[in-house]
Amino acid sequence: MRYADVTIKSVADLLRALKKQSTPGQLVWFRGQSVSTWSLVPSLARNAKHLKAESALLKRFMQNAVPHLDRPPVNEWEWMFMMQHHRAPTRLLDWSEGPLTALYFAVSEDKHSRRDAAVWCLDPIALNSDEARIDFPFPNEVPAFGIDKVLNSYLPSLVEEAPNVMNAVAIVGPRNTARMVAQLGVFTVNHRDHKPIEALGKAKHVWRWVIPSASKKNLQQELSSLGYTPLTLFPELDRVADLAKELLK
């Protein structure tokens, strides 16, 4: 990895690590994981048998989702992102442009409270240039689905037909839901090779901040003081209800 692991016990520790390991104007994406040993692999690729079912999953989701939608997706990418939004297995992996958002996801699951967590940091430009071999004239440009044809071979309908196997690539798309806006959502998407992102090449595009289990409760409190609550990151009525119920505790 680009840097050795850094231990994070407070928001102040995170800010110090961020200042030390990034420069102004540099793109860095973040992903919080409740368990530090989990690899950076999308949900569909966590079981090899499920990869063959991607087309069937997409068709079943499309078949049953339409009656519940005011505006159905207009292309395959939009369907894929909608599946990800509703937690159906895909080749997408969620990231955020906000380090505190990633920290929230790393420490918020009580069922993993006794295990160390991690915030993964990704240089999307390095991943795309060094591993996916995708470059743009403007140095900080990231490919966008529906715009850049280089991403077409990553579509479910075309991925198996692509002549070459490609590595995971960092991508952006329209933030067309309140949740994506709140979470500053961005993504990586796998091709046919489902090697963990941290195992690609020399892994100079990725590094990790480790959160000891004993520090999770303190970090939850610090994030809450900074306004990072379930409603902040999931601006939906269910979360409004959850927040109201906290008054009874």
C-alpha positions as a printed NumPy array, in Angstrom:
array([[  0.   ,   0.   ,   0.   ],
       [  1.044,   3.611,  -0.471],
       [  1.406,   4.243,   3.268],
       [  1.734,   2.088,   6.353],
       [ -1.438,   1.696,   8.412],
       [ -2.276,   4.593,  10.731],
       [ -4.253,   4.085,  13.944],
       [ -7.264,   6.396,  14.335],
       [ -8.741,   6.869,  17.818],
       [-10.384,  10.278,  17.355],
       [-11.566,  12.686,  14.686],
       [ -8.443,  14.719,  15.407],
       [ -6.313,  11.665,  14.54 ],
       [ -8.166,  11.341,  11.24 ],
       [ -7.576,  14.986,  10.365],
       [ -3.875,  14.644,  11.137],
       [ -3.604,  11.552,   8.932],
       [ -5.513,  13.264,   6.13 ],
       [ -3.234,  16.305,   6.247],
       [ -0.114,  14.136,   6.259],
       [ -1.188,  11.765,   3.496],
       [ -2.834,  14.093,   0.961],
       [ -2.181,  17.427,  -0.695],
       [ -4.554,  20.328,  -1.52 ],
       [ -6.438,  19.611,  -4.732],
       [ -5.649,  15.896,  -4.725],
       [ -8.611,  13.579,  -5.214],
       [ -8.947,  11.071,  -2.385],
       [-11.988,   8.829,  -1.865],
       [-12.883,   7.072,   1.349],
       [-14.697,   3.893,   2.371],
       [-15.529,   2.862,   5.915],
       [-15.681,  -0.857,   6.754],
       [-16.792,  -2.239,  10.111],
       [-14.054,  -4.886,  10.111],
       [-10.499,  -3.923,   9.239],
       [ -9.659,  -7.266,   7.623],
       [-12.459,  -7.117,   5.048],
       [-11.175,  -6.742,   1.488],
       [-12.309,  -4.132,  -1.029],
       [-14.57 ,  -6.41 ,  -3.057],
       [-18.098,  -5.537,  -4.309],
       [-21.075,  -7.487,  -3.007],
       [-21.599,  -9.588,  -6.156],
       [-18.003, -10.822,  -6.121],
       [-17.971, -11.975,  -2.484],
       [-19.344, -15.318,  -3.644],
       [-17.867, -16.607,  -6.903],
       [-21.062, -18.516,  -7.724],
       [-23.067, -15.276,  -7.757],
       [-21.058, -13.752, -10.614],
       [-22.785, -15.982, -13.145],
       [-26.163, -14.766, -11.869],
       [-25.614, -11.054, -12.582],
       [-27.795, -10.978, -15.709],
       [-30.567, -12.922, -13.987],
       [-30.443, -10.606, -10.971],
       [-30.719,  -7.544, -13.184],
       [-33.683,  -8.954, -15.109],
       [-35.531,  -9.967, -11.948],
       [-34.94 ,  -6.549, -10.377],
       [-36.174,  -4.741, -13.508],
       [-39.226,  -6.98 , -13.738],
       [-40.432,  -6.223, -10.238],
       [-39.158,  -2.665,  -9.678],
       [-41.082,  -0.827, -12.41 ],
       [-44.466,  -0.646, -10.571],
       [-42.72 ,   1.092,  -7.662],
       [-40.95 ,   3.779,  -9.7  ],
       [-42.152,   7.215, -10.755],
       [-39.383,   7.332, -13.362],
       [-37.822,   4.014, -14.368],
       [-34.105,   4.093, -15.25 ],
       [-33.45 ,   4.805, -18.9  ],
       [-30.308,   2.746, -19.405],
       [-28.367,  -0.187, -18.028],
       [-26.062,   1.96 , -15.908],
       [-29.007,   3.584, -14.14 ],
       [-30.507,   0.171, -13.392],
       [-27.19 ,  -0.98 , -11.973],
       [-26.914,   2.059,  -9.721],
       [-30.503,   1.664,  -8.554],
       [-29.79 ,  -1.951,  -7.622],
       [-26.778,  -0.795,  -5.624],
       [-28.857,   1.89 ,  -3.907],
       [-31.351,  -0.734,  -2.741],
       [-28.652,  -3.202,  -1.629],
       [-28.997,  -5.735,  -4.439],
       [-25.664,  -7.43 ,  -5.302],
       [-23.679,  -5.629,  -8.024],
       [-20.101,  -5.159,  -9.213],
       [-20.164,  -1.623,  -7.755],
       [-18.389,  -0.658,  -4.548],
       [-19.489,   2.497,  -2.704],
       [-16.978,   5.206,  -1.805],
       [-17.378,   8.762,  -0.523],
       [-15.575,  12.019,  -1.092],
       [-16.098,  12.735,   2.627],
       [-13.677,  11.192,   5.163],
       [-16.093,  11.709,   8.067],
       [-18.84 ,   9.927,   6.137],
       [-16.531,   6.93 ,   5.741],
       [-15.602,   7.115,   9.417],
       [-19.295,   7.026,  10.341],
       [-19.83 ,   3.815,   8.381],
       [-16.703,   2.279,   9.904],
       [-17.899,   2.693,  13.51 ],
       [-21.709,   2.719,  13.344],
       [-22.547,  -1.016,  13.26 ],
       [-22.934,  -2.247,  16.833],
       [-22.825,  -5.917,  15.8  ],
       [-19.129,  -5.439,  14.951],
       [-18.326,  -3.296,  17.992],
       [-15.688,  -5.739,  19.277],
       [-13.699,  -5.827,  16.048],
       [-11.266,  -3.243,  14.695],
       [-12.605,  -1.2  ,  11.783],
       [-10.945,   0.614,   8.896],
       [-11.31 ,   3.659,   6.707],
       [ -9.813,   2.889,   3.32 ],
       [ -8.38 ,   5.745,   1.255],
       [ -8.261,   5.573,  -2.532],
       [ -6.465,   7.698,  -5.086],
       [ -8.95 ,   7.26 ,  -7.98 ],
       [ -6.622,   8.829, -10.529],
       [ -3.806,   6.427,  -9.646],
       [ -6.174,   3.445,  -9.767],
       [ -7.481,   4.444, -13.195],
       [ -4.135,   5.375, -14.681],
       [ -1.865,   2.702, -13.221],
       [ -4.202,  -0.292, -13.008],
       [ -7.173,   0.298, -15.378],
       [ -5.007,   2.15 , -17.949],
       [ -7.56 ,   4.942, -18.327],
       [ -6.187,   8.476, -18.69 ],
       [ -7.618,  11.872, -19.563],
       [ -5.896,  15.101, -20.748],
       [ -7.084,  16.846, -17.56 ],
       [ -5.189,  15.209, -14.68 ],
       [ -8.044,  15.056, -12.147],
       [-10.758,  13.769, -14.505],
       [-12.666,  10.63 , -13.566],
       [-14.777,   8.698, -16.129],
       [-18.545,   9.037, -15.859],
       [-21.044,   6.339, -16.739],
       [-23.22 ,   7.199, -19.716],
       [-20.619,   9.663, -21.024],
       [-17.28 ,   7.918, -21.418],
       [-17.422,   5.013, -23.867],
       [-14.381,   3.415, -22.236],
       [-16.763,   2.228, -19.506],
       [-19.114,   0.39 , -21.871],
       [-17.272,  -2.901, -21.485],
       [-18.094,  -2.825, -17.752],
       [-21.846,  -3.031, -18.412],
       [-23.531,  -6.31 , -17.38 ],
       [-24.631,  -6.979, -20.97 ],
       [-21.127,  -6.48 , -22.402],
       [-18.666,  -7.469, -19.688],
       [-18.458, -11.107, -20.766],
       [-17.992, -10.138, -24.426],
       [-15.133,  -7.715, -23.829],
       [-11.965,  -8.967, -25.565],
       [ -9.731,  -8.051, -22.618],
       [-10.133,  -8.431, -18.874],
       [ -9.79 ,  -5.069, -17.181],
       [ -9.081,  -4.04 , -13.615],
       [-11.485,  -2.152, -11.373],
       [-12.015,   1.484, -12.3  ],
       [-13.101,   4.537, -10.297],
       [-16.206,   6.218, -11.746],
       [-18.695,   8.991, -11.053],
       [-22.315,   9.483, -12.003],
       [-25.22 ,  11.845, -11.37 ],
       [-26.108,  12.103,  -7.68 ],
       [-29.789,  11.586,  -8.389],
       [-30.922,  10.562,  -4.905],
       [-30.888,  12.458,  -1.61 ],
       [-28.773,   9.676,  -0.113],
       [-26.065,   9.966,  -2.779],
       [-25.937,  13.727,  -2.265],
       [-25.709,  13.402,   1.524],
       [-23.009,  10.735,   1.339],
       [-21.019,  12.402,  -1.48 ],
       [-21.211,   9.077,  -3.255],
       [-18.713,   7.852,  -5.838],
       [-17.913,   4.302,  -6.953],
       [-15.511,   1.734,  -8.225],
       [-16.768,  -0.963, -10.589],
       [-15.189,  -4.327, -11.311],
       [-14.812,  -5.931, -14.717],
       [-14.349,  -9.729, -14.995],
       [-11.352,  -9.724, -12.674],
       [-12.546,  -9.528,  -9.069],
       [ -9.213,  -9.252,  -7.345],
       [ -9.521,  -6.972,  -4.267],
       [ -8.656,  -3.365,  -5.032],
       [ -5.908,  -3.405,  -2.409],
       [ -4.294,  -6.362,  -4.232],
       [ -4.044,  -4.74 ,  -7.677],
       [ -0.539,  -4.075,  -8.926],
       [  1.747,  -2.595,  -6.282],
       [ -1.295,  -1.128,  -4.464],
       [  0.132,   2.394,  -4.501],
       [ -3.385,   3.717,  -5.149],
       [ -4.753,   2.691,  -1.742],
       [ -3.988,   2.893,   1.983],
       [ -5.781,   2.321,   5.271],
       [ -6.564,   3.916,   8.63 ],
       [ -7.298,   1.329,  11.329],
       [ -9.756,   2.052,  14.139],
       [ -9.333,  -0.004,  17.337],
       [-12.563,  -1.524,  18.596],
       [-12.095,   0.251,  21.925],
       [-12.255,   3.63 ,  20.147],
       [-15.513,   3.044,  18.252],
       [-17.848,   4.351,  20.96 ],
       [-15.817,   7.536,  21.424],
       [-15.787,   8.124,  17.671],
       [-19.558,   7.617,  17.475],
       [-19.974,  10.341,  20.096],
       [-17.571,  12.712,  18.354],
       [-19.326,  12.24 ,  15.009],
       [-22.724,  12.804,  16.602],
       [-21.425,  16.064,  18.099],
       [-20.353,  17.084,  14.595],
       [-23.845,  16.391,  13.225],
       [-23.165,  12.995,  11.653],
       [-26.327,  11.05 ,  12.487],
       [-28.345,   8.438,  10.551],
       [-30.598,  11.237,   9.318],
       [-27.611,  13.192,   8.016],
       [-26.483,  10.38 ,   5.747],
       [-29.862,   8.736,   5.096],
       [-32.282,  11.674,   4.643],
       [-35.38 ,   9.477,   4.567],
       [-38.567,   9.19 ,   6.637],
       [-37.497,   5.939,   8.303],
       [-34.465,   7.735,   9.719],
       [-36.64 ,  10.636,  10.862],
       [-38.653,   8.106,  12.879],
       [-35.514,   6.517,  14.308],
       [-34.251,   9.903,  15.411],
       [-37.569,  10.662,  17.131],
       [-37.436,   7.332,  18.982],
       [-34.069,   8.265,  20.47 ],
       [-35.903,  10.717,  22.723],
       [-37.304,   7.702,  24.588],
       [-33.875,   6.339,  25.495]])
